[in-house]
Amino acid sequence: MSERNFMGMLQAKWHEGKFVCVGLDSDLEKIPARVQGYDDEETLINFTCTIVDATKSYVCAYKPNMAFYEAVGASGFRALRHIINYIGKVAPDVPIIYDAKHGDIGNTNNGYVAAAFDLLGADAITINPYLGRQAMQPFLDRVDKGIIILCKTSNPGADEFQDLEVSTDWAPEGTIPLYQYVAMKVARDWNDNGNCLLVVGAPYPEDLGKVRAIVGDMPLLIPGVGFQQKEIPLEEQVRLVVANGKDSQGQGMIINSSRGIIFASSGDDFAEAARRETQHLHDQITVALD
């Protein structure tokens, strides 16, 4: 999987009109009996690779979440490596985002970088900015990789820290919420190599619009569409995401759905259901962009 450039691959997918990212949150407890293997490793591989086969025609990226593989131990890590290699073979033009949310001191981050990019073969990684740019430099130095920084996350309670007011000369009124300060710092000070993106959750469309206004055309990973807002019609979720998240070219978005796609059915038709939900999300984005 050498000679892959995340930003280039992503832009190529946008030019195809593809903005859906499928989150590969392969929770063993939810995997249908039809693909249960001899052991956990085989089960993870069988299920996740089947999802990839069913959805690859509609996606701009895949996003395996480390937690669901790490929970299984060494066999889960082997399964994740197998799955990433499999995506590289059957969908070689689709970039892979390793959803790890790493962030530590610089020396420790060297190990995270080696594991994510050199051992696993991911094209991008999610990171936590809390330790500051100097510590994150090992990630930022990988110019061919996407470095996706947490900004405004999609979970309930995200405002506990992310909405705290921060004093800064950048703000006309003297203070801005922390998530906006993160967006501004990353756009102004971190993105020398043009490989930074931000995570901004779909459940907060007004905040999404504010981040877009701050960062210009920097790409955004937008999780939380579908299952996390199941009380809101998908069409309305997508309309708000696209209206607030698109860049000046009508692109710039990686719109992620995880459980709403991969666990759309718990029966033998799980792959067909995943394909149907992926296509539906793709179609709704296309309509919203028109």
VEXDO-268284 format. One record per residue (C-alpha): residue in three letters; residue number from 1; y, z, x. Coordinates in pm, 1 decimal, decimal comma, padded with zeros to 6 digits. Layout:
<rs>
R residu num        y        z        x
R    ALA NUM        Y        Z        X
...
</rs>
This chain:
<rs>
R residu num        y        z        x
R    MET   1  00000,0  00000,0  00000,0
R    SER   2  00233,3 -00075,9  00292,5
R    GLU   3  00554,2 -00278,4  00270,0
R    ARG   4  00639,0 -00132,5 -00069,8
R    ASN   5  01002,6 -00055,8 -00145,9
R    PHE   6  01055,6  00163,7 -00450,7
R    MET   7  01402,5  00046,0 -00546,4
R    GLY   8  01309,4 -00317,6 -00505,3
R    MET   9  00994,8 -00276,7 -00714,8
R    LEU  10  01185,2 -00089,4 -00983,4
R    GLN  11  01460,2 -00348,4 -01006,6
R    ALA  12  01200,5 -00624,3 -01037,8
R    LYS  13  01050,6 -00443,3 -01336,2
R    TRP  14  01391,3 -00401,5 -01497,5
R    HIS  15  01449,1 -00775,4 -01462,9
R    GLU  16  01125,7 -00819,1 -01660,8
R    GLY  17  01277,2 -00599,7 -01933,1
R    LYS  18  01043,6 -00306,8 -01861,9
R    PHE  19  01175,3  00049,0 -01867,5
R    VAL  20  00877,1  00261,1 -01980,3
R    CYS  21  00726,2  00511,8 -01739,2
R    VAL  22  00390,5  00658,5 -01839,1
R    GLY  23  00349,5  01017,9 -01725,9
R    LEU  24 -00006,9  01072,2 -01611,5
R    ASP  25 -00031,7  01439,0 -01713,0
R    SER  26 -00410,3  01431,4 -01723,4
R    ASP  27 -00487,6  01772,4 -01871,3
R    LEU  28 -00864,8  01825,0 -01847,1
R    GLU  29 -00872,7  02024,5 -02169,6
R    LYS  30 -00737,0  01727,7 -02366,9
R    ILE  31 -00938,7  01442,9 -02216,6
R    PRO  32 -01163,9  01279,3 -02479,5
R    ALA  33 -01538,2  01330,5 -02458,9
R    ARG  34 -01594,6  00956,7 -02420,8
R    VAL  35 -01474,7  00964,3 -02059,4
R    GLN  36 -01594,5  01308,8 -01955,5
R    GLY  37 -01768,3  01261,9 -01621,4
R    TYR  38 -02027,0  01450,2 -01424,9
R    ASP  39 -01754,5  01672,4 -01275,9
R    ASP  40 -01379,5  01728,9 -01303,5
R    GLU  41 -01295,1  01473,0 -01036,6
R    GLU  42 -01488,1  01198,0 -01210,7
R    THR  43 -01338,4  01293,3 -01546,7
R    LEU  44 -00982,2  01275,0 -01414,4
R    ILE  45 -01048,6  00938,6 -01253,6
R    ASN  46 -01226,3  00789,8 -01555,6
R    PHE  47 -00957,8  00894,8 -01800,4
R    THR  48 -00648,1  00817,9 -01596,4
R    CYS  49 -00765,5  00481,5 -01466,6
R    THR  50 -00855,3  00378,3 -01822,2
R    ILE  51 -00501,5  00471,7 -01932,9
R    VAL  52 -00360,3  00260,5 -01649,4
R    ASP  53 -00573,0 -00038,3 -01749,8
R    ALA  54 -00453,5 -00006,1 -02109,7
R    THR  55 -00080,2  00030,2 -02039,4
R    LYS  56 -00000,9 -00160,7 -01719,5
R    SER  57  00142,9 -00464,5 -01900,9
R    TYR  58  00437,8 -00267,4 -02040,5
R    VAL  59  00544,4 -00020,8 -01771,8
R    CYS  60  00807,7 -00003,2 -01501,4
R    ALA  61  00641,1  00296,1 -01331,2
R    TYR  62  00364,8  00556,0 -01345,2
R    LYS  63  00434,7  00925,8 -01289,4
R    PRO  64  00134,8  01148,0 -01212,0
R    ASN  65  00225,7  01515,5 -01241,1
R    MET  66  00090,1  01713,2 -00947,1
R    ALA  67  00014,1  02024,4 -01153,4
R    PHE  68 -00268,5  01870,5 -01354,7
R    TYR  69 -00451,6  01760,5 -01040,0
R    GLU  70 -00370,7  02061,3 -00822,8
R    ALA  71 -00515,6  02288,7 -01094,5
R    VAL  72 -00859,2  02141,2 -01026,7
R    GLY  73 -00845,7  02216,2 -00654,6
R    ALA  74 -00954,5  01985,1 -00374,5
R    SER  75 -01137,6  01753,8 -00614,1
R    GLY  76 -00816,5  01711,6 -00813,7
R    PHE  77 -00629,8  01602,4 -00502,0
R    ARG  78 -00906,3  01353,3 -00425,5
R    ALA  79 -00886,1  01226,6 -00781,5
R    LEU  80 -00510,1  01179,9 -00755,2
R    ARG  81 -00546,5  00987,1 -00431,4
R    HIS  82 -00810,1  00765,7 -00593,5
R    ILE  83 -00586,2  00705,4 -00897,3
R    ILE  84 -00284,0  00609,3 -00686,2
R    ASN  85 -00499,9  00368,3 -00485,6
R    TYR  86 -00636,4  00226,7 -00810,0
R    ILE  87 -00288,2  00161,3 -00946,7
R    GLY  88 -00205,0 -00014,0 -00620,3
R    LYS  89 -00499,5 -00248,7 -00673,6
R    VAL  90 -00480,0 -00327,9 -01046,2
R    ALA  91 -00099,6 -00305,7 -01085,1
R    PRO  92  00035,9 -00362,3 -00733,5
R    ASP  93  00388,6 -00435,6 -00856,2
R    VAL  94  00421,4 -00104,9 -01043,8
R    PRO  95  00582,2  00181,2 -00846,4
R    ILE  96  00427,7  00529,0 -00850,3
R    ILE  97  00637,9  00843,7 -00885,0
R    TYR  98  00474,8  01163,3 -00757,1
R    ASP  99  00607,8  01432,2 -00990,0
R    ALA 100  00592,6  01728,4 -00753,8
R    LYS 101  00939,6  01885,5 -00782,2
R    HIS 102  00916,0  01990,1 -00418,0
R    GLY 103  01197,7  02149,7 -00221,8
R    ASP 104  01181,4  02393,2  00069,4
R    ILE 105  01322,6  02437,5  00417,8
R    GLY 106  01333,1  02122,5  00626,9
R    ASN 107  01026,4  02192,5  00840,0
R    THR 108  00814,1  02257,4  00532,9
R    ASN 109  00950,2  01947,2  00364,7
R    ASN 110  00814,4  01738,6  00652,2
R    GLY 111  00468,5  01835,9  00531,8
R    TYR 112  00550,1  01751,0  00171,4
R    VAL 113  00683,1  01412,2  00279,7
R    ALA 114  00369,8  01333,3  00479,9
R    ALA 115  00140,5  01435,6  00193,6
R    ALA 116  00327,4  01246,9 -00078,4
R    PHE 117  00405,1  00924,2  00103,0
R    ASP 118  00162,1  00889,9  00393,1
R    LEU 119 -00151,7  01053,0  00254,5
R    LEU 120 -00124,8  00989,7 -00119,7
R    GLY 121  00074,1  00666,6 -00096,1
R    ALA 122  00335,7  00742,3 -00362,0
R    ASP 123  00650,7  00530,5 -00383,2
R    ALA 124  00882,1  00808,4 -00502,8
R    ILE 125  00888,7  01184,6 -00547,1
R    THR 126  01076,1  01435,9 -00761,5
R    ILE 127  01249,6  01714,0 -00567,9
R    ASN 128  01447,0  02030,8 -00640,6
R    PRO 129  01796,7  02033,0 -00481,6
R    TYR 130  01835,2  02412,2 -00471,9
R    LEU 131  01806,8  02440,9 -00090,9
R    GLY 132  02075,0  02179,5 -00027,7
R    ARG 133  02097,8  01842,1  00143,2
R    GLN 134  02021,2  01957,0  00497,0
R    ALA 135  01681,7  02086,4  00388,6
R    MET 136  01614,5  01772,4  00181,7
R    GLN 137  01688,5  01535,2  00469,4
R    PRO 138  01319,0  01461,5  00544,9
R    PHE 139  01292,6  01313,9  00196,0
R    LEU 140  01624,2  01127,9  00209,0
R    ASP 141  01535,2  00969,7  00543,3
R    ARG 142  01248,8  00776,9  00384,5
R    VAL 143  01465,1  00480,5  00293,9
R    ASP 144  01184,9  00280,7  00133,6
R    LYS 145  01099,6  00564,2 -00105,3
R    GLY 146  01268,5  00687,5 -00421,5
R    ILE 147  01401,8  01042,5 -00399,0
R    ILE 148  01445,1  01170,0 -00754,4
R    ILE 149  01651,6  01488,1 -00775,5
R    LEU 150  01633,4  01731,9 -01065,2
R    CYS 151  01967,1  01741,4 -01244,6
R    LYS 152  01937,4  01819,9 -01617,7
R    THR 153  01574,9  01880,0 -01706,1
R    SER 154  01420,5  01818,3 -02048,7
R    ASN 155  01273,7  02163,6 -02113,2
R    PRO 156  01408,7  02419,1 -02361,6
R    GLY 157  01607,4  02677,5 -02168,4
R    ALA 158  01727,8  02427,4 -01909,0
R    ASP 159  02080,7  02553,6 -01970,1
R    GLU 160  02006,1  02899,6 -01824,1
R    PHE 161  02122,5  02784,9 -01481,0
R    GLN 162  02201,2  02416,4 -01520,8
R    ASP 163  02496,8  02473,6 -01754,2
R    LEU 164  02662,3  02748,6 -01549,1
R    GLU 165  03020,1  02660,5 -01461,0
R    VAL 166  03090,1  02577,8 -01095,4
R    SER 167  03435,6  02578,2 -00937,0
R    THR 168  03523,3  02252,4 -00762,3
R    ASP 169  03828,3  02046,9 -00674,7
R    TRP 170  03642,9  01744,2 -00815,7
R    ALA 171  03685,0  01871,4 -01170,1
R    PRO 172  04015,8  01802,3 -01348,2
R    GLU 173  03998,0  02145,8 -01512,0
R    GLY 174  03867,6  02323,9 -01200,3
R    THR 175  03508,8  02382,0 -01312,1
R    ILE 176  03212,6  02174,4 -01426,7
R    PRO 177  02856,6  02266,4 -01527,3
R    LEU 178  02611,7  02295,5 -01238,6
R    TYR 179  02409,2  01992,8 -01348,5
R    GLN 180  02722,9  01777,2 -01330,2
R    TYR 181  02804,1  01918,8 -00987,8
R    VAL 182  02454,0  01825,0 -00870,8
R    ALA 183  02503,8  01473,0 -01006,1
R    MET 184  02837,6  01441,3 -00827,0
R    LYS 185  02707,9  01579,2 -00495,7
R    VAL 186  02405,1  01350,3 -00494,8
R    ALA 187  02612,2  01042,8 -00583,8
R    ARG 188  02885,2  01116,9 -00329,0
R    ASP 189  02708,0  01289,7 -00040,2
R    TRP 190  02330,9  01239,7 -00056,6
R    ASN 191  02285,0  00871,4 -00132,0
R    ASP 192  02372,3  00713,2  00203,1
R    ASN 193  02048,0  00513,6  00199,0
R    GLY 194  02076,1  00408,2 -00164,8
R    ASN 195  01740,0  00568,9 -00246,4
R    CYS 196  01848,6  00858,0 -00470,5
R    LEU 197  01788,6  00892,8 -00843,7
R    LEU 198  01846,0  01180,3 -01085,2
R    VAL 199  01632,4  01344,2 -01354,0
R    VAL 200  01819,6  01382,9 -01682,7
R    GLY 201  01624,0  01478,3 -01994,5
R    ALA 202  01625,9  01271,7 -02312,3
R    PRO 203  01669,1  01578,8 -02540,1
R    TYR 204  02028,6  01608,6 -02412,1
R    PRO 205  02184,2  01265,2 -02478,0
R    GLU 206  02543,8  01386,6 -02451,2
R    ASP 207  02470,9  01533,1 -02107,6
R    LEU 208  02291,3  01211,5 -02015,0
R    GLY 209  02608,1  01018,7 -02093,1
R    LYS 210  02817,7  01256,2 -01883,7
R    VAL 211  02585,5  01214,6 -01585,3
R    ARG 212  02593,6  00835,9 -01622,8
R    ALA 213  02973,8  00846,4 -01618,1
R    ILE 214  02967,7  01051,4 -01296,1
R    VAL 215  02709,0  00853,8 -01097,7
R    GLY 216  02787,4  00497,0 -01196,7
R    ASP 217  02484,2  00270,8 -01158,6
R    MET 218  02256,4  00522,7 -00985,4
R    PRO 219  01911,7  00504,0 -01152,9
R    LEU 220  01804,4  00784,1 -01384,7
R    LEU 221  01456,5  00914,1 -01463,4
R    ILE 222  01471,7  01020,9 -01827,6
R    PRO 223  01178,1  01238,7 -01941,6
R    GLY 224  01124,1  01398,8 -02279,6
R    VAL 225  01097,7  01094,9 -02506,6
R    GLY 226  00831,1  01121,7 -02776,1
R    PHE 227  00627,9  01442,1 -02783,1
R    GLN 228  00907,9  01675,2 -02669,7
R    GLN 229  01126,2  01554,1 -02959,0
R    LYS 230  00859,2  01482,6 -03217,5
R    GLU 231  01083,9  01611,2 -03497,7
R    ILE 232  01321,1  01317,0 -03432,1
R    PRO 233  01211,5  00957,8 -03508,2
R    LEU 234  01130,5  00770,2 -03188,0
R    GLU 235  01373,7  00494,3 -03279,8
R    GLU 236  01661,5  00743,2 -03286,2
R    GLN 237  01552,0  00906,7 -02960,2
R    VAL 238  01546,1  00570,7 -02786,7
R    ARG 239  01877,6  00459,2 -02935,7
R    LEU 240  02050,5  00768,7 -02797,1
R    VAL 241  01882,7  00738,7 -02456,9
R    VAL 242  01975,7  00374,9 -02413,7
R    ALA 243  02331,6  00419,8 -02540,1
R    ASN 244  02396,2  00705,8 -02298,5
R    GLY 245  02165,5  00619,2 -02010,0
R    LYS 246  02199,7  00247,5 -01938,3
R    ASP 247  02405,2  00137,3 -01640,4
R    SER 248  02671,8 -00132,8 -01626,7
R    GLN 249  02399,4 -00399,4 -01609,4
R    GLY 250  02213,0 -00262,7 -01912,2
R    GLN 251  01942,3 -00128,2 -01680,8
R    GLY 252  01916,1  00178,5 -01454,8
R    MET 253  01667,0  00373,3 -01668,9
R    ILE 254  01311,4  00497,6 -01619,4
R    ILE 255  01223,0  00626,5 -01966,3
R    ASN 256  00921,3  00853,0 -01944,0
R    SER 257  00668,0  00951,1 -02207,0
R    SER 258  00359,3  01149,0 -02110,8
R    ARG 259  00161,4  01331,3 -02379,0
R    GLY 260  00293,2  01106,0 -02654,5
R    ILE 261  00117,4  00813,6 -02487,2
R    ILE 262 -00185,8  00933,8 -02296,5
R    PHE 263 -00298,1  01175,0 -02569,5
R    ALA 264 -00193,0  00961,6 -02865,7
R    SER 265 -00556,4  00985,2 -02976,7
R    SER 266 -00832,7  01230,2 -02886,8
R    GLY 267 -01102,7  00996,6 -03010,2
R    ASP 268 -01290,8  00700,2 -02869,2
R    ASP 269 -00984,8  00482,6 -02932,9
R    PHE 270 -00765,9  00680,7 -02690,2
R    ALA 271 -00702,3  00380,6 -02463,6
R    GLU 272 -00608,9  00152,7 -02752,4
R    ALA 273 -00380,9  00424,5 -02890,5
R    ALA 274 -00212,7  00467,9 -02551,3
R    ARG 275 -00154,2  00094,1 -02525,7
R    ARG 276 -00013,4  00084,4 -02878,2
R    GLU 277  00228,9  00372,3 -02813,4
R    THR 278  00341,4  00223,9 -02481,7
R    GLN 279  00407,8 -00111,5 -02644,9
R    HIS 280  00591,8  00061,1 -02930,4
R    LEU 281  00819,5  00247,2 -02689,6
R    HIS 282  00876,1 -00074,3 -02493,2
R    ASP 283  00967,8 -00258,5 -02813,3
R    GLN 284  01207,3  00014,9 -02924,0
R    ILE 285  01387,7  00004,6 -02588,8
R    THR 286  01416,2 -00373,1 -02613,5
R    VAL 287  01570,5 -00343,0 -02960,7
R    ALA 288  01813,3 -00073,5 -02844,9
R    LEU 289  01928,1 -00290,5 -02554,1
R    ASP 290  02001,4 -00594,6 -02773,5
</rs>
